Amino acid sequence: MKTTSLTPAHIDLGAKMSEFAGYNMPISYSGIKEEHIAVREHCGIFDVSHMGEFLVKGKEALELVQKVTSNDASKLEIGQAQYSCMPNLVGGIVDDLLVYRLDEDKCADGEKAFMLVVNASNIEKDWNWIEQNNSFDCKMKNISDSAGLLAIQGPKATELLQNLTKSNLSEIEYYHFTKGSVAGIENVIISATGYTGSGGFELYVDNQYLKTLWDAILAIGEPYGLQPAGLGARDTLRLEKGFCLYGNDINDETSPIEAGLGWITKLKQDFDFNSKQLFIQQKEAGVEKRLVAFKVSDRRVPRQGYKIFSEDGETEIGEVTSGTQSPCLDCPIGMGYVKLGHHKSGSTIHFQAGKKLMKAEIVKLPFV
């Protein structure tokens, strides 16, 4: 099992550790609910160094990124990032990812540079997929093992981090980033992104400095209500905001149109990307299923794989992909795919938990 350079620190803090995507990762410290509320109301710090990072650089770097991702990377200025997905050849999703437009200070004339940030469970698969599609004049570099990543999330994150950097964090707009010094460490990518929906930053740093950065942030965190947070709270936070989790809500067999990700699937642009024509057909003809969000009337938490039934409880119409007890709403919530016609907000559905059918209502995202 792999580790990050912070694994000993997590253990020293008493974190509950477990395998995730091949890494020994902290699931929780003080408890998922407490960490969740800390991020919503104050701030939390996550070690997400298990994520993958690829550099793409060259005269046709943009062409490669455009080929393998569904969003329009040509719109990115230096210092901007975008959420996107990598379609396969049959209308499914290889992975979802972030695309960063880097500066070109180390590039030759006419070259562009990007960083692709992918899910930890898909690093090898994604790398191989992009390599297979790379018939362009550009080079790729996998820096996943040398890149560390911390997420400082919550309404107090900006105020806390400003103590450690001269970069004006209030000027960094959502899905923008800068390079600066943080806690005396140079060339940190300070990115106004995250997976919690509570604001904050993600800090990309060379692994050798990750522990120094972690310690510096924790050392000044108490006045801001900072708590170390694990992957358990990361999951409940993202689900309350309706963010998709690869392997649950999207995978190689779900299309971005079905998943409600049409907004990152640019079908009207003049560039081509994998499965574009299939998605155009889906948009014109309609899809047979849609990803929906729902609140549960009872206390039973929906789990991935539970069958979803119609309002009368007689007809199977889909399957749960994600579910949890919402700390903010104090009720179970979930997402899942249902057949078209059963997907409208306000509709009643049921999911099967053991021998029981539990009632739920389809709602619009986000939950909170």
Contacts in CASP RR format, 6 or more apart in sequence:
PFRMAT RR
TARGET T0000
AUTHOR 0000-0000-0000
METHOD contacts of the structure
MODEL  1
MKTTSLTPAHIDLGAKMSEFAGYNMPISYSGIKEEHIAVREHCGIFDVSH
MGEFLVKGKEALELVQKVTSNDASKLEIGQAQYSCMPNLVGGIVDDLLVY
RLDEDKCADGEKAFMLVVNASNIEKDWNWIEQNNSFDCKMKNISDSAGLL
AIQGPKATELLQNLTKSNLSEIEYYHFTKGSVAGIENVIISATGYTGSGG
FELYVDNQYLKTLWDAILAIGEPYGLQPAGLGARDTLRLEKGFCLYGNDI
NDETSPIEAGLGWITKLKQDFDFNSKQLFIQQKEAGVEKRLVAFKVSDRR
VPRQGYKIFSEDGETEIGEVTSGTQSPCLDCPIGMGYVKLGHHKSGSTIH
FQAGKKLMKAEIVKLPFV
1 19 0 8 1.000
1 22 0 8 1.000
1 23 0 8 1.000
1 24 0 8 1.000
2 22 0 8 1.000
2 23 0 8 1.000
2 24 0 8 1.000
2 50 0 8 1.000
3 23 0 8 1.000
3 24 0 8 1.000
4 23 0 8 1.000
4 25 0 8 1.000
4 47 0 8 1.000
4 49 0 8 1.000
4 50 0 8 1.000
4 148 0 8 1.000
4 210 0 8 1.000
5 49 0 8 1.000
5 148 0 8 1.000
5 207 0 8 1.000
5 208 0 8 1.000
5 210 0 8 1.000
5 211 0 8 1.000
6 47 0 8 1.000
6 49 0 8 1.000
6 210 0 8 1.000
6 211 0 8 1.000
6 214 0 8 1.000
7 17 0 8 1.000
7 24 0 8 1.000
9 211 0 8 1.000
9 214 0 8 1.000
9 215 0 8 1.000
10 17 0 8 1.000
10 25 0 8 1.000
10 26 0 8 1.000
10 29 0 8 1.000
10 47 0 8 1.000
10 228 0 8 1.000
11 17 0 8 1.000
13 26 0 8 1.000
13 29 0 8 1.000
13 228 0 8 1.000
14 29 0 8 1.000
15 26 0 8 1.000
15 27 0 8 1.000
15 28 0 8 1.000
15 29 0 8 1.000
15 228 0 8 1.000
15 230 0 8 1.000
16 26 0 8 1.000
16 27 0 8 1.000
16 28 0 8 1.000
16 29 0 8 1.000
17 24 0 8 1.000
17 25 0 8 1.000
17 26 0 8 1.000
17 27 0 8 1.000
18 24 0 8 1.000
18 25 0 8 1.000
18 27 0 8 1.000
19 25 0 8 1.000
20 27 0 8 1.000
20 50 0 8 1.000
20 120 0 8 1.000
20 231 0 8 1.000
21 50 0 8 1.000
21 119 0 8 1.000
21 120 0 8 1.000
21 121 0 8 1.000
22 50 0 8 1.000
22 120 0 8 1.000
22 121 0 8 1.000
23 50 0 8 1.000
23 120 0 8 1.000
25 47 0 8 1.000
25 50 0 8 1.000
25 230 0 8 1.000
25 231 0 8 1.000
26 47 0 8 1.000
26 228 0 8 1.000
26 230 0 8 1.000
26 231 0 8 1.000
27 230 0 8 1.000
27 231 0 8 1.000
27 232 0 8 1.000
28 35 0 8 1.000
28 229 0 8 1.000
28 230 0 8 1.000
28 232 0 8 1.000
28 233 0 8 1.000
29 35 0 8 1.000
29 227 0 8 1.000
29 228 0 8 1.000
29 229 0 8 1.000
29 230 0 8 1.000
30 227 0 8 1.000
31 233 0 8 1.000
32 230 0 8 1.000
32 232 0 8 1.000
32 233 0 8 1.000
32 236 0 8 1.000
32 327 0 8 1.000
33 327 0 8 1.000
34 227 0 8 1.000
35 44 0 8 1.000
35 227 0 8 1.000
35 228 0 8 1.000
35 229 0 8 1.000
35 230 0 8 1.000
35 232 0 8 1.000
35 233 0 8 1.000
36 229 0 8 1.000
36 233 0 8 1.000
36 236 0 8 1.000
36 237 0 8 1.000
36 327 0 8 1.000
36 328 0 8 1.000
37 327 0 8 1.000
37 328 0 8 1.000
38 44 0 8 1.000
38 225 0 8 1.000
38 226 0 8 1.000
38 227 0 8 1.000
38 229 0 8 1.000
39 153 0 8 1.000
39 154 0 8 1.000
39 196 0 8 1.000
39 198 0 8 1.000
39 227 0 8 1.000
39 229 0 8 1.000
39 233 0 8 1.000
39 237 0 8 1.000
40 154 0 8 1.000
40 198 0 8 1.000
40 237 0 8 1.000
40 327 0 8 1.000
40 328 0 8 1.000
40 368 0 8 1.000
41 155 0 8 1.000
42 154 0 8 1.000
42 155 0 8 1.000
42 156 0 8 1.000
42 224 0 8 1.000
42 225 0 8 1.000
42 226 0 8 1.000
42 227 0 8 1.000
43 152 0 8 1.000
43 153 0 8 1.000
43 154 0 8 1.000
43 155 0 8 1.000
43 156 0 8 1.000
43 157 0 8 1.000
43 160 0 8 1.000
43 200 0 8 1.000
43 221 0 8 1.000
43 224 0 8 1.000
43 225 0 8 1.000
43 226 0 8 1.000
43 227 0 8 1.000
44 152 0 8 1.000
44 153 0 8 1.000
44 154 0 8 1.000
44 157 0 8 1.000
44 225 0 8 1.000
44 226 0 8 1.000
44 227 0 8 1.000
44 228 0 8 1.000
44 229 0 8 1.000
45 150 0 8 1.000
45 151 0 8 1.000
45 152 0 8 1.000
45 153 0 8 1.000
45 214 0 8 1.000
45 217 0 8 1.000
45 218 0 8 1.000
45 226 0 8 1.000
45 227 0 8 1.000
45 228 0 8 1.000
45 229 0 8 1.000
46 150 0 8 1.000
46 151 0 8 1.000
46 152 0 8 1.000
46 153 0 8 1.000
46 228 0 8 1.000
46 229 0 8 1.000
46 230 0 8 1.000
46 231 0 8 1.000
46 234 0 8 1.000
47 149 0 8 1.000
47 150 0 8 1.000
47 214 0 8 1.000
47 230 0 8 1.000
48 149 0 8 1.000
48 150 0 8 1.000
48 151 0 8 1.000
48 202 0 8 1.000
48 234 0 8 1.000
49 147 0 8 1.000
49 148 0 8 1.000
49 149 0 8 1.000
49 150 0 8 1.000
49 207 0 8 1.000
49 210 0 8 1.000
50 120 0 8 1.000
51 117 0 8 1.000
51 118 0 8 1.000
51 119 0 8 1.000
51 120 0 8 1.000
51 144 0 8 1.000
51 149 0 8 1.000
52 117 0 8 1.000
52 118 0 8 1.000
52 119 0 8 1.000
52 120 0 8 1.000
52 123 0 8 1.000
52 126 0 8 1.000
52 142 0 8 1.000
52 144 0 8 1.000
52 147 0 8 1.000
53 115 0 8 1.000
53 116 0 8 1.000
53 117 0 8 1.000
53 118 0 8 1.000
53 142 0 8 1.000
53 143 0 8 1.000
53 144 0 8 1.000
53 147 0 8 1.000
53 149 0 8 1.000
53 204 0 8 1.000
54 115 0 8 1.000
54 116 0 8 1.000
54 118 0 8 1.000
54 126 0 8 1.000
54 127 0 8 1.000
54 130 0 8 1.000
54 140 0 8 1.000
54 141 0 8 1.000
54 142 0 8 1.000
54 143 0 8 1.000
54 144 0 8 1.000
55 102 0 8 1.000
55 113 0 8 1.000
55 114 0 8 1.000
55 115 0 8 1.000
55 140 0 8 1.000
55 141 0 8 1.000
55 143 0 8 1.000
56 64 0 8 1.000
56 65 0 8 1.000
56 113 0 8 1.000
56 114 0 8 1.000
56 115 0 8 1.000
56 116 0 8 1.000
56 130 0 8 1.000
56 138 0 8 1.000
56 139 0 8 1.000
56 140 0 8 1.000
57 107 0 8 1.000
57 111 0 8 1.000
57 112 0 8 1.000
57 113 0 8 1.000
57 114 0 8 1.000
57 138 0 8 1.000
57 139 0 8 1.000
57 141 0 8 1.000
58 107 0 8 1.000
58 108 0 8 1.000
58 110 0 8 1.000
58 111 0 8 1.000
58 112 0 8 1.000
58 113 0 8 1.000
58 137 0 8 1.000
58 138 0 8 1.000
58 139 0 8 1.000
59 108 0 8 1.000
59 110 0 8 1.000
59 111 0 8 1.000
59 112 0 8 1.000
59 137 0 8 1.000
59 138 0 8 1.000
60 136 0 8 1.000
60 137 0 8 1.000
60 138 0 8 1.000
61 111 0 8 1.000
61 112 0 8 1.000
61 113 0 8 1.000
61 114 0 8 1.000
61 136 0 8 1.000
61 138 0 8 1.000
62 73 0 8 1.000
62 74 0 8 1.000
62 112 0 8 1.000
62 114 0 8 1.000
63 136 0 8 1.000
63 138 0 8 1.000
64 130 0 8 1.000
64 133 0 8 1.000
64 134 0 8 1.000
64 136 0 8 1.000
64 138 0 8 1.000
65 73 0 8 1.000
65 99 0 8 1.000
65 114 0 8 1.000
65 116 0 8 1.000
66 72 0 8 1.000
66 73 0 8 1.000
66 74 0 8 1.000
66 271 0 8 1.000
66 272 0 8 1.000
66 273 0 8 1.000
67 133 0 8 1.000
67 136 0 8 1.000
67 272 0 8 1.000
67 273 0 8 1.000
67 274 0 8 1.000
68 86 0 8 1.000
68 129 0 8 1.000
68 130 0 8 1.000
68 133 0 8 1.000
68 273 0 8 1.000
68 274 0 8 1.000
69 84 0 8 1.000
69 85 0 8 1.000
69 86 0 8 1.000
69 97 0 8 1.000
69 99 0 8 1.000
69 273 0 8 1.000
70 84 0 8 1.000
70 85 0 8 1.000
70 86 0 8 1.000
70 87 0 8 1.000
70 256 0 8 1.000
70 261 0 8 1.000
70 264 0 8 1.000
70 265 0 8 1.000
70 266 0 8 1.000
70 273 0 8 1.000
70 276 0 8 1.000
70 279 0 8 1.000
71 82 0 8 1.000
71 83 0 8 1.000
71 84 0 8 1.000
71 85 0 8 1.000
71 99 0 8 1.000
71 264 0 8 1.000
71 265 0 8 1.000
71 266 0 8 1.000
72 266 0 8 1.000
72 269 0 8 1.000
72 271 0 8 1.000
73 82 0 8 1.000
73 84 0 8 1.000
73 99 0 8 1.000
73 101 0 8 1.000
73 114 0 8 1.000
74 271 0 8 1.000
75 82 0 8 1.000
76 82 0 8 1.000
76 99 0 8 1.000
76 100 0 8 1.000
76 101 0 8 1.000
77 101 0 8 1.000
78 101 0 8 1.000
78 102 0 8 1.000
78 103 0 8 1.000
78 104 0 8 1.000
79 100 0 8 1.000
79 101 0 8 1.000
79 102 0 8 1.000
79 103 0 8 1.000
79 176 0 8 1.000
79 177 0 8 1.000
79 178 0 8 1.000
80 100 0 8 1.000
80 101 0 8 1.000
80 175 0 8 1.000
80 176 0 8 1.000
80 177 0 8 1.000
81 98 0 8 1.000
81 99 0 8 1.000
81 100 0 8 1.000
81 101 0 8 1.000
81 175 0 8 1.000
81 176 0 8 1.000
81 177 0 8 1.000
81 191 0 8 1.000
81 193 0 8 1.000
82 98 0 8 1.000
82 99 0 8 1.000
82 175 0 8 1.000
82 264 0 8 1.000
83 96 0 8 1.000
83 97 0 8 1.000
83 98 0 8 1.000
83 175 0 8 1.000
83 264 0 8 1.000
84 96 0 8 1.000
84 97 0 8 1.000
84 98 0 8 1.000
84 99 0 8 1.000
84 264 0 8 1.000
85 93 0 8 1.000
85 94 0 8 1.000
85 95 0 8 1.000
85 96 0 8 1.000
85 97 0 8 1.000
85 250 0 8 1.000
85 256 0 8 1.000
85 261 0 8 1.000
85 264 0 8 1.000
85 265 0 8 1.000
86 93 0 8 1.000
86 94 0 8 1.000
86 95 0 8 1.000
86 96 0 8 1.000
86 97 0 8 1.000
86 126 0 8 1.000
86 129 0 8 1.000
86 130 0 8 1.000
86 274 0 8 1.000
87 93 0 8 1.000
87 94 0 8 1.000
87 255 0 8 1.000
87 256 0 8 1.000
87 273 0 8 1.000
87 274 0 8 1.000
87 275 0 8 1.000
87 276 0 8 1.000
87 279 0 8 1.000
88 94 0 8 1.000
88 129 0 8 1.000
88 252 0 8 1.000
88 274 0 8 1.000
88 275 0 8 1.000
89 274 0 8 1.000
89 275 0 8 1.000
90 275 0 8 1.000
90 278 0 8 1.000
91 255 0 8 1.000
91 275 0 8 1.000
91 278 0 8 1.000
91 279 0 8 1.000
92 251 0 8 1.000
92 252 0 8 1.000
92 253 0 8 1.000
92 254 0 8 1.000
92 255 0 8 1.000
92 256 0 8 1.000
92 275 0 8 1.000
93 246 0 8 1.000
93 250 0 8 1.000
93 251 0 8 1.000
93 252 0 8 1.000
93 254 0 8 1.000
93 255 0 8 1.000
93 256 0 8 1.000
93 259 0 8 1.000
94 122 0 8 1.000
94 125 0 8 1.000
94 126 0 8 1.000
94 129 0 8 1.000
94 252 0 8 1.000
95 118 0 8 1.000
95 119 0 8 1.000
95 122 0 8 1.000
95 125 0 8 1.000
95 126 0 8 1.000
95 246 0 8 1.000
96 119 0 8 1.000
96 244 0 8 1.000
96 246 0 8 1.000
96 250 0 8 1.000
96 261 0 8 1.000
97 116 0 8 1.000
97 117 0 8 1.000
97 118 0 8 1.000
97 119 0 8 1.000
97 126 0 8 1.000
98 116 0 8 1.000
98 117 0 8 1.000
98 193 0 8 1.000
99 114 0 8 1.000
99 115 0 8 1.000
99 116 0 8 1.000
99 117 0 8 1.000
100 114 0 8 1.000
100 115 0 8 1.000
100 116 0 8 1.000
100 117 0 8 1.000
100 177 0 8 1.000
100 189 0 8 1.000
100 191 0 8 1.000
101 112 0 8 1.000
101 113 0 8 1.000
101 114 0 8 1.000
102 113 0 8 1.000
102 114 0 8 1.000
102 115 0 8 1.000
103 113 0 8 1.000
103 179 0 8 1.000
104 110 0 8 1.000
104 111 0 8 1.000
104 112 0 8 1.000
104 113 0 8 1.000
106 113 0 8 1.000
107 113 0 8 1.000
111 138 0 8 1.000
116 126 0 8 1.000
116 130 0 8 1.000
118 126 0 8 1.000
119 126 0 8 1.000
119 246 0 8 1.000
121 246 0 8 1.000
121 247 0 8 1.000
122 246 0 8 1.000
123 142 0 8 1.000
123 144 0 8 1.000
127 140 0 8 1.000
127 142 0 8 1.000
130 140 0 8 1.000
131 140 0 8 1.000
133 274 0 8 1.000
134 140 0 8 1.000
145 207 0 8 1.000
146 206 0 8 1.000
146 207 0 8 1.000
147 204 0 8 1.000
147 205 0 8 1.000
147 206 0 8 1.000
147 207 0 8 1.000
148 204 0 8 1.000
148 205 0 8 1.000
148 206 0 8 1.000
148 207 0 8 1.000
148 210 0 8 1.000
149 202 0 8 1.000
149 203 0 8 1.000
149 204 0 8 1.000
149 205 0 8 1.000
150 202 0 8 1.000
150 203 0 8 1.000
150 205 0 8 1.000
150 210 0 8 1.000
150 213 0 8 1.000
150 214 0 8 1.000
150 217 0 8 1.000
151 194 0 8 1.000
151 195 0 8 1.000
151 196 0 8 1.000
151 200 0 8 1.000
151 201 0 8 1.000
151 202 0 8 1.000
151 203 0 8 1.000
152 160 0 8 1.000
152 161 0 8 1.000
152 200 0 8 1.000
152 201 0 8 1.000
152 202 0 8 1.000
152 203 0 8 1.000
152 217 0 8 1.000
152 226 0 8 1.000
153 194 0 8 1.000
153 195 0 8 1.000
153 196 0 8 1.000
153 197 0 8 1.000
153 198 0 8 1.000
153 199 0 8 1.000
153 200 0 8 1.000
153 201 0 8 1.000
153 229 0 8 1.000
153 237 0 8 1.000
154 196 0 8 1.000
154 198 0 8 1.000
154 199 0 8 1.000
154 200 0 8 1.000
155 198 0 8 1.000
155 199 0 8 1.000
156 224 0 8 1.000
156 225 0 8 1.000
156 226 0 8 1.000
157 199 0 8 1.000
157 200 0 8 1.000
157 201 0 8 1.000
158 169 0 8 1.000
158 170 0 8 1.000
158 200 0 8 1.000
158 201 0 8 1.000
159 224 0 8 1.000
160 217 0 8 1.000
160 220 0 8 1.000
160 221 0 8 1.000
160 224 0 8 1.000
160 226 0 8 1.000
161 169 0 8 1.000
161 182 0 8 1.000
161 190 0 8 1.000
161 201 0 8 1.000
161 217 0 8 1.000
162 169 0 8 1.000
162 170 0 8 1.000
163 220 0 8 1.000
164 182 0 8 1.000
164 183 0 8 1.000
164 184 0 8 1.000
164 216 0 8 1.000
164 217 0 8 1.000
164 220 0 8 1.000
165 180 0 8 1.000
165 181 0 8 1.000
165 182 0 8 1.000
165 183 0 8 1.000
165 188 0 8 1.000
165 190 0 8 1.000
166 180 0 8 1.000
166 181 0 8 1.000
167 178 0 8 1.000
167 180 0 8 1.000
167 181 0 8 1.000
167 182 0 8 1.000
167 190 0 8 1.000
169 190 0 8 1.000
169 201 0 8 1.000
172 178 0 8 1.000
172 190 0 8 1.000
172 192 0 8 1.000
172 201 0 8 1.000
173 192 0 8 1.000
174 192 0 8 1.000
174 193 0 8 1.000
174 199 0 8 1.000
175 192 0 8 1.000
175 193 0 8 1.000
176 191 0 8 1.000
176 192 0 8 1.000
177 189 0 8 1.000
177 190 0 8 1.000
177 191 0 8 1.000
177 192 0 8 1.000
177 193 0 8 1.000
178 189 0 8 1.000
178 190 0 8 1.000
179 187 0 8 1.000
179 188 0 8 1.000
179 189 0 8 1.000
179 190 0 8 1.000
180 186 0 8 1.000
180 187 0 8 1.000
180 188 0 8 1.000
180 190 0 8 1.000
181 187 0 8 1.000
181 188 0 8 1.000
182 188 0 8 1.000
182 190 0 8 1.000
182 203 0 8 1.000
182 205 0 8 1.000
182 213 0 8 1.000
182 216 0 8 1.000
183 212 0 8 1.000
183 213 0 8 1.000
183 216 0 8 1.000
183 217 0 8 1.000
185 205 0 8 1.000
185 209 0 8 1.000
185 212 0 8 1.000
185 213 0 8 1.000
187 206 0 8 1.000
188 203 0 8 1.000
188 204 0 8 1.000
188 205 0 8 1.000
188 213 0 8 1.000
189 203 0 8 1.000
189 204 0 8 1.000
189 205 0 8 1.000
190 201 0 8 1.000
190 203 0 8 1.000
191 201 0 8 1.000
191 202 0 8 1.000
191 203 0 8 1.000
191 204 0 8 1.000
192 199 0 8 1.000
192 200 0 8 1.000
192 201 0 8 1.000
193 201 0 8 1.000
193 202 0 8 1.000
194 200 0 8 1.000
194 201 0 8 1.000
194 202 0 8 1.000
195 234 0 8 1.000
195 237 0 8 1.000
195 238 0 8 1.000
195 243 0 8 1.000
196 234 0 8 1.000
196 237 0 8 1.000
196 238 0 8 1.000
196 241 0 8 1.000
197 237 0 8 1.000
197 238 0 8 1.000
197 241 0 8 1.000
197 243 0 8 1.000
197 366 0 8 1.000
198 237 0 8 1.000
203 213 0 8 1.000
205 213 0 8 1.000
217 226 0 8 1.000
218 226 0 8 1.000
218 228 0 8 1.000
235 245 0 8 1.000
235 324 0 8 1.000
236 324 0 8 1.000
236 325 0 8 1.000
236 326 0 8 1.000
236 327 0 8 1.000
238 245 0 8 1.000
239 245 0 8 1.000
239 322 0 8 1.000
239 323 0 8 1.000
239 324 0 8 1.000
239 326 0 8 1.000
239 333 0 8 1.000
239 334 0 8 1.000
239 335 0 8 1.000
239 367 0 8 1.000
240 326 0 8 1.000
240 327 0 8 1.000
240 328 0 8 1.000
240 329 0 8 1.000
240 333 0 8 1.000
240 366 0 8 1.000
240 367 0 8 1.000
240 368 0 8 1.000
241 365 0 8 1.000
241 366 0 8 1.000
241 367 0 8 1.000
241 368 0 8 1.000
242 293 0 8 1.000
242 335 0 8 1.000
242 365 0 8 1.000
242 366 0 8 1.000
242 367 0 8 1.000
244 250 0 8 1.000
244 259 0 8 1.000
244 261 0 8 1.000
244 291 0 8 1.000
245 322 0 8 1.000
248 304 0 8 1.000
248 321 0 8 1.000
248 322 0 8 1.000
249 259 0 8 1.000
249 291 0 8 1.000
249 321 0 8 1.000
249 322 0 8 1.000
249 335 0 8 1.000
249 336 0 8 1.000
250 256 0 8 1.000
250 259 0 8 1.000
250 261 0 8 1.000
254 291 0 8 1.000
254 337 0 8 1.000
255 275 0 8 1.000
255 278 0 8 1.000
255 279 0 8 1.000
255 282 0 8 1.000
255 287 0 8 1.000
256 262 0 8 1.000
256 264 0 8 1.000
256 265 0 8 1.000
256 279 0 8 1.000
257 265 0 8 1.000
257 279 0 8 1.000
257 282 0 8 1.000
257 283 0 8 1.000
257 286 0 8 1.000
257 287 0 8 1.000
258 282 0 8 1.000
258 287 0 8 1.000
258 289 0 8 1.000
258 290 0 8 1.000
258 291 0 8 1.000
258 337 0 8 1.000
259 291 0 8 1.000
260 290 0 8 1.000
260 291 0 8 1.000
265 279 0 8 1.000
267 276 0 8 1.000
267 279 0 8 1.000
267 280 0 8 1.000
267 283 0 8 1.000
286 340 0 8 1.000
287 340 0 8 1.000
288 339 0 8 1.000
288 340 0 8 1.000
289 318 0 8 1.000
289 337 0 8 1.000
289 338 0 8 1.000
289 339 0 8 1.000
289 340 0 8 1.000
290 337 0 8 1.000
290 338 0 8 1.000
290 340 0 8 1.000
290 343 0 8 1.000
291 321 0 8 1.000
291 335 0 8 1.000
291 336 0 8 1.000
291 337 0 8 1.000
292 335 0 8 1.000
292 336 0 8 1.000
292 337 0 8 1.000
292 338 0 8 1.000
292 343 0 8 1.000
292 362 0 8 1.000
293 333 0 8 1.000
293 334 0 8 1.000
293 335 0 8 1.000
293 336 0 8 1.000
293 362 0 8 1.000
293 363 0 8 1.000
293 364 0 8 1.000
293 365 0 8 1.000
293 367 0 8 1.000
294 302 0 8 1.000
294 333 0 8 1.000
294 334 0 8 1.000
294 335 0 8 1.000
294 336 0 8 1.000
294 349 0 8 1.000
294 360 0 8 1.000
294 361 0 8 1.000
294 362 0 8 1.000
294 363 0 8 1.000
295 329 0 8 1.000
295 331 0 8 1.000
295 332 0 8 1.000
295 333 0 8 1.000
295 334 0 8 1.000
295 360 0 8 1.000
295 361 0 8 1.000
295 363 0 8 1.000
295 367 0 8 1.000
296 302 0 8 1.000
296 331 0 8 1.000
296 332 0 8 1.000
296 333 0 8 1.000
296 334 0 8 1.000
296 351 0 8 1.000
296 358 0 8 1.000
296 359 0 8 1.000
296 360 0 8 1.000
297 358 0 8 1.000
297 359 0 8 1.000
297 360 0 8 1.000
297 361 0 8 1.000
298 332 0 8 1.000
298 358 0 8 1.000
298 359 0 8 1.000
299 331 0 8 1.000
299 332 0 8 1.000
300 332 0 8 1.000
300 353 0 8 1.000
300 356 0 8 1.000
300 358 0 8 1.000
301 323 0 8 1.000
301 324 0 8 1.000
301 325 0 8 1.000
301 332 0 8 1.000
302 320 0 8 1.000
302 323 0 8 1.000
302 332 0 8 1.000
302 334 0 8 1.000
302 351 0 8 1.000
302 353 0 8 1.000
302 358 0 8 1.000
302 360 0 8 1.000
303 320 0 8 1.000
303 323 0 8 1.000
303 353 0 8 1.000
304 320 0 8 1.000
304 321 0 8 1.000
304 322 0 8 1.000
304 323 0 8 1.000
305 319 0 8 1.000
305 320 0 8 1.000
305 321 0 8 1.000
306 319 0 8 1.000
306 320 0 8 1.000
306 351 0 8 1.000
306 352 0 8 1.000
306 353 0 8 1.000
307 316 0 8 1.000
307 318 0 8 1.000
307 319 0 8 1.000
307 320 0 8 1.000
307 351 0 8 1.000
307 352 0 8 1.000
308 316 0 8 1.000
308 317 0 8 1.000
308 318 0 8 1.000
308 319 0 8 1.000
308 320 0 8 1.000
308 336 0 8 1.000
308 337 0 8 1.000
308 338 0 8 1.000
308 349 0 8 1.000
308 350 0 8 1.000
308 351 0 8 1.000
308 352 0 8 1.000
309 315 0 8 1.000
309 316 0 8 1.000
309 317 0 8 1.000
309 349 0 8 1.000
309 350 0 8 1.000
309 351 0 8 1.000
309 352 0 8 1.000
309 357 0 8 1.000
310 316 0 8 1.000
310 317 0 8 1.000
310 342 0 8 1.000
310 349 0 8 1.000
310 350 0 8 1.000
311 342 0 8 1.000
311 347 0 8 1.000
311 348 0 8 1.000
311 349 0 8 1.000
311 350 0 8 1.000
313 350 0 8 1.000
313 357 0 8 1.000
317 338 0 8 1.000
317 339 0 8 1.000
317 342 0 8 1.000
317 349 0 8 1.000
318 336 0 8 1.000
318 337 0 8 1.000
318 338 0 8 1.000
318 339 0 8 1.000
319 336 0 8 1.000
319 337 0 8 1.000
320 334 0 8 1.000
320 335 0 8 1.000
320 336 0 8 1.000
320 351 0 8 1.000
321 335 0 8 1.000
321 336 0 8 1.000
321 337 0 8 1.000
322 334 0 8 1.000
322 335 0 8 1.000
322 336 0 8 1.000
323 332 0 8 1.000
323 333 0 8 1.000
323 334 0 8 1.000
323 335 0 8 1.000
324 332 0 8 1.000
324 333 0 8 1.000
324 334 0 8 1.000
325 331 0 8 1.000
325 332 0 8 1.000
325 333 0 8 1.000
326 332 0 8 1.000
326 333 0 8 1.000
326 367 0 8 1.000
326 368 0 8 1.000
328 367 0 8 1.000
328 368 0 8 1.000
329 367 0 8 1.000
329 368 0 8 1.000
333 367 0 8 1.000
334 360 0 8 1.000
338 349 0 8 1.000
338 362 0 8 1.000
342 349 0 8 1.000
343 362 0 8 1.000
344 362 0 8 1.000
345 362 0 8 1.000
345 363 0 8 1.000
345 364 0 8 1.000
346 361 0 8 1.000
346 362 0 8 1.000
346 363 0 8 1.000
347 361 0 8 1.000
347 362 0 8 1.000
348 359 0 8 1.000
348 360 0 8 1.000
348 361 0 8 1.000
348 362 0 8 1.000
349 359 0 8 1.000
349 360 0 8 1.000
349 361 0 8 1.000
349 362 0 8 1.000
350 357 0 8 1.000
350 358 0 8 1.000
350 359 0 8 1.000
350 360 0 8 1.000
351 357 0 8 1.000
351 358 0 8 1.000
351 360 0 8 1.000
352 358 0 8 1.000
END
